[in-house]
Amino acid sequence: KVLGSEALIQSAVDNILRNAVRYTREGTTVTVGLSRMNGKARIAVRDHGGGVPENELSNLFRPFYRVSEARDRGSGGIGLGLAIAEQAVKAHQGKITARNVEDGLEVEILFECDGKS
């Protein structure tokens, strides 16, 4: 069980999901996983949008930041979704990261669990 604001956590996950759906290639799926790992709750969202340049991964959570290459396709987003998600996760002393995987991007959130289901 993760203690905190259900609305903030939902907002974080919703922003990540919306981003993944926006950038995954047509005909592919977005994968969402929830697991418990070493006393932490792990949420992972993976798309098949080709990933982002490695040197831009650290910028993904900056407000108004948009990757200029593969993921910039006139989606209408203004670059706030992942920044909002990061703030919500940090408000719960969690950690959020993004990494390239095969042909896409995976965003992972880790929260401390209270030990109960």
C-alpha positions as CSV (number, residue, x, y, z in Angstrom):
1,K,0.0,0.0,0.0
2,V,1.3,3.5,-0.9
3,L,0.3,6.2,1.4
4,G,-0.5,9.6,0.0
5,S,-2.9,11.5,-2.2
6,E,-4.8,9.2,-4.5
7,A,-5.5,12.2,-6.8
8,L,-1.9,13.2,-7.2
9,I,-0.7,9.6,-7.9
10,Q,-3.5,9.2,-10.4
11,S,-2.5,12.5,-12.0
12,A,1.1,11.3,-12.4
13,V,0.1,8.0,-13.9
14,D,-2.5,9.6,-16.1
15,N,0.1,12.1,-17.5
16,I,2.6,9.3,-18.2
17,L,-0.1,7.1,-19.9
18,R,-1.3,10.0,-22.0
19,N,2.2,10.7,-23.1
20,A,2.9,7.0,-24.0
21,V,-0.4,6.7,-26.0
22,R,0.4,10.0,-27.8
23,Y,3.9,8.7,-29.0
24,T,3.5,5.0,-29.4
25,R,3.6,4.0,-33.1
26,E,0.2,3.1,-34.7
27,G,-0.5,-0.5,-34.4
28,T,1.4,-1.0,-31.2
29,T,0.3,-1.1,-27.6
30,V,1.3,0.7,-24.5
31,T,2.3,-1.7,-21.7
32,V,1.5,-0.9,-18.1
33,G,2.9,-2.9,-15.2
34,L,2.4,-2.7,-11.5
35,S,4.6,-4.8,-9.2
36,R,6.1,-4.9,-5.8
37,M,9.9,-5.0,-5.7
38,N,12.2,-4.8,-2.6
39,G,9.5,-3.1,-0.5
40,K,8.6,-0.6,-3.2
41,A,5.6,-0.3,-5.5
42,R,6.8,-0.1,-9.1
43,I,4.7,1.3,-11.9
44,A,6.2,1.0,-15.4
45,V,4.7,2.4,-18.6
46,R,6.3,1.4,-21.9
47,D,5.5,2.7,-25.4
48,H,6.8,1.8,-28.8
49,G,7.5,5.3,-30.1
50,G,11.2,4.8,-30.9
51,G,12.5,6.2,-27.7
52,V,14.3,9.5,-27.3
53,P,18.0,10.5,-27.9
54,E,20.0,9.4,-24.9
55,N,21.3,12.9,-24.3
56,E,17.8,14.2,-23.9
57,L,16.5,11.7,-21.3
58,S,17.5,13.8,-18.4
59,N,15.5,16.7,-19.8
60,L,12.2,14.9,-20.2
61,F,10.8,16.0,-16.8
62,R,11.6,19.7,-17.3
63,P,8.5,21.9,-17.7
64,F,7.8,22.8,-21.4
65,Y,10.6,20.6,-22.7
66,R,9.8,18.8,-25.9
67,V,12.1,16.3,-27.6
68,S,13.0,17.8,-31.0
69,E,13.4,14.7,-33.0
70,A,11.5,11.4,-33.2
71,R,8.8,12.2,-30.6
72,D,7.9,15.7,-31.9
73,R,5.1,15.0,-34.3
74,G,2.7,17.8,-33.8
75,S,1.0,16.0,-30.9
76,G,-0.4,19.2,-29.4
77,G,1.3,18.7,-26.1
78,I,3.1,21.5,-24.5
79,G,5.7,19.6,-22.5
80,L,4.0,19.6,-19.0
81,G,2.8,16.1,-18.6
82,L,6.0,14.5,-17.4
83,A,6.9,17.5,-15.3
84,I,3.6,17.3,-13.5
85,A,4.1,13.6,-13.0
86,E,7.6,14.2,-11.5
87,Q,6.2,16.7,-9.0
88,A,3.4,14.4,-7.9
89,V,5.9,11.5,-7.5
90,K,8.3,13.7,-5.5
91,A,5.5,14.9,-3.3
92,H,5.3,11.2,-2.2
93,Q,9.0,10.8,-1.8
94,G,9.0,8.6,-4.8
95,K,11.3,8.4,-7.8
96,I,10.5,8.7,-11.5
97,T,12.9,7.8,-14.3
98,A,12.8,7.3,-18.1
99,R,14.9,5.0,-20.2
100,N,15.0,3.8,-23.7
101,V,14.0,0.1,-24.2
102,E,14.1,-1.7,-27.5
103,D,12.0,0.4,-29.8
104,G,10.4,2.7,-27.2
105,L,10.5,4.5,-23.9
106,E,9.8,3.2,-20.4
107,V,8.8,5.5,-17.6
108,E,9.2,3.9,-14.1
109,I,7.8,5.2,-10.8
110,L,8.9,3.8,-7.5
111,F,7.1,4.4,-4.2
112,E,7.8,3.2,-0.7
113,C,5.2,0.7,0.5
114,D,3.9,0.5,4.0
115,G,4.2,-3.3,4.2
116,K,0.5,-4.0,3.8
117,S,-1.3,-5.1,0.6
